[in-house]
Amino acid sequence: MFDIERWQEIFETLRKNKLQTFLTGLSVASGIFILVILLGFSSGIQNGVKSQFERDATNKISIWAGRTTKGYKGLNPGRRIQLKNQDFNKLSNDYADFLEYESANYMIWRALVNYGKESNNYRVWGSLPDYQFIENSDIGEGRFINESDLNNSSKVAVIGNKIKQDLFKGEDPIGKHVSIYGINFKVIGVYYDPGGEDEESQIYIPLTTAQKSFNGADRINNMSYTVKMPQNFDKGVELSQNITLAIEDQLKQMHTVAPNDIGAIRVNNNLEEAQKIFSLVDVIKLIFWFVGIGTIIAGVVGVGNIMLIIVKERTKEIGIRKALGAVPLSIVGMILQEAIFVTMFSGMFGLILGLGLLEVIGPLVKNDFIKYPQVDFNTALTTVFILVIAGAFAGFFPAYRAAKIKPIVALRDE
Amino acid sequence: MIQIKDLHKSYHMGSNSLHVLKGINFNVKEGEMVSIMGSSGSGKSTLLNIIGILDEADSGSYVLDGVPIKNLNEKVAANYRNKFLGFIFQSFNLINYKSALDNVAMPLYYQGIKRKERIEKAEYYLEKVGLTPWLNHLPSELSGGQKQRVAIARALASNPKVLLADEPTGALDSKTSQEVMELIQGINDEGKTILMVTHEHDIAQMTKRIVHLKDGVIIDDSPVQQVRASVYV
């Protein structure tokens, strides 16, 4: 219930203790301000890390081959392992129940690409239609390569948005022809990738076309899969880890590679990496909360301190009130309300200042690992809740002390 | 109105103990005006504080308006103080950041009375003590006599059964003391029971009965022919 007299008393008391109130308010406000900024940046880090993983599907498994580092079954180390179509077909068949998207890829590193007088070097991938989903690419214009392109070994290309800007200079590329090492490919689509410019500087053509046109035979450079994700993230990580290990073992056997050779067959599991990074982000977030709460506690101790001083200074008044019929609860309520008000007011000031600052500097932060630092509504609500609890905690001991003072003792206080 | 039997009170300071009240037996009838006299340390203020439920006796019994006052928790004690008793202190004990009006309205606040009604009642009692022009003044803007009048109005505001005054003229000059006593006598004339501690014989003579305390014991309890305060003016 709104009690104007109670509020008049609170303001009167605060007026009498201006400097202490200001300094206490400042410590609470700065505590909340620091907490909001820290939480904003922890969310920024989370967004940054998330966007790093958005380059590709989080549940992606990619397999590369290199040279053996250990001798095995009479074969010397340093032997080059070449992945082929049959490796891909075998794995796709064996793990069909667990895999969502799959693509074998043949890569042409820094291929010379021309359109009219414009030219540049870009990475060209001979891939399967699923690769669009594995790479998290969005088709902005036209379409991605399909089964028909693959079966007909069509000379079609899907170019990244950066290539469109570089070579076509505002012209519509769909239906136009680009030349890759002198072979003409018809542009059928333009894709966008959340990974940014680097990811948008590539060209996708059908795997069969790439192998035939660029002397690939049945060779492939890597294989990419995504795992079918169960509802539970941790179970997904476990499944992904098991498949990773099984594929690695199987490929090593197929290519006669020592089981402990870590150079010849490399299987990268995005999900496992994601879990590690997300765990790290969680730890960072926890540390930020810890530091923020610590600063608030310092502020709360300040409020508690000033309330103790105020109670001490008002001992006689408390005695008078008790003599006139004030019950202990009304004294407790008076002190608590004052403490909560000081904490809430200064805390809200810090909160608004912190949110305002994040709003202003958020868009200016240009860093791959910190993106859109901001505090969501729930977090802001949590900090307000923390403020009320903190204020009540700060006021509790002084209020308890005030309620316990015997009226006659309080009245004798000078 | 007040029945006290074999009341004892001691104060303990470390290993020392000071027996302040040593078996007080004492009754006050409704409408009486009694002064308690005695030298410093005789126990008169302690007795008044126990009657005012601001302090507690070690043993003995105290009945206020038929209600035994013993082992009360602070909430019940606060309610009894608010309902039965009005206090007038030597040092006025006004809240210095509240106006005369708000000071007088304060006991009514603790009775849960709405602000409008509180203000009306407070205005009535301030008018009764002749302070209508000073309603909105802070205590710091009032003279000693005016402050004590505000305190009297505050004591009357909750319409208590008994007024307890601890040296009500102790901080006032003689002329103002007479004025305040005249006011208190008038309140008694209207039927209010008044119990007053004083060490001034002239002031005690203005009540109807004087109880003398010495070393925690009542040595004399006799009626006096009340002297009207107006005679002194």
Contacts between the chains, C-beta under 8 A, distances in Angstrom:
chain1	res1	chain2	res2	distance
A	4	B	115	7.5
A	5	B	102	7.3
A	5	B	109	6.7
A	5	B	115	7.5
A	9	B	97	7.9
A	12	B	97	4.6
A	16	B	97	7.7
A	316	B	93	7.5
A	317	B	95	5.8
A	319	B	93	8.0
A	320	B	93	4.9
A	320	B	94	8.0
A	320	B	95	6.4
A	321	B	106	7.4
A	321	B	110	7.8
A	322	B	74	7.8
A	322	B	78	6.2
A	322	B	81	7.7
A	323	B	52	7.4
A	323	B	54	6.2
A	323	B	81	6.2
A	323	B	87	5.3
A	323	B	93	7.5
A	324	B	81	7.3
A	324	B	82	6.7
A	324	B	87	7.5
A	324	B	106	5.5
A	324	B	107	4.6
A	324	B	110	6.1
A	324	B	154	7.4
A	324	B	158	8.0
A	325	B	78	5.3
A	325	B	79	6.7
A	325	B	81	5.3
A	325	B	82	2.5
A	325	B	83	7.6
A	325	B	107	5.7
A	325	B	110	3.9
A	325	B	111	7.0
A	325	B	158	7.3
A	326	B	78	6.1
A	326	B	110	5.4
A	327	B	74	7.2
A	327	B	75	4.7
A	327	B	78	4.6
A	327	B	79	7.1
A	327	B	110	7.5
A	328	B	74	5.2
A	328	B	75	6.3
A	328	B	78	7.5
A	329	B	75	7.3
A	330	B	110	7.0
A	403	B	74	7.8
A	406	B	54	8.0
A	406	B	55	7.6
A	407	B	54	4.7
A	408	B	49	5.4
A	408	B	54	4.3
A	408	B	55	4.6
A	411	B	54	6.9
A	411	B	89	7.6
A	411	B	93	7.0
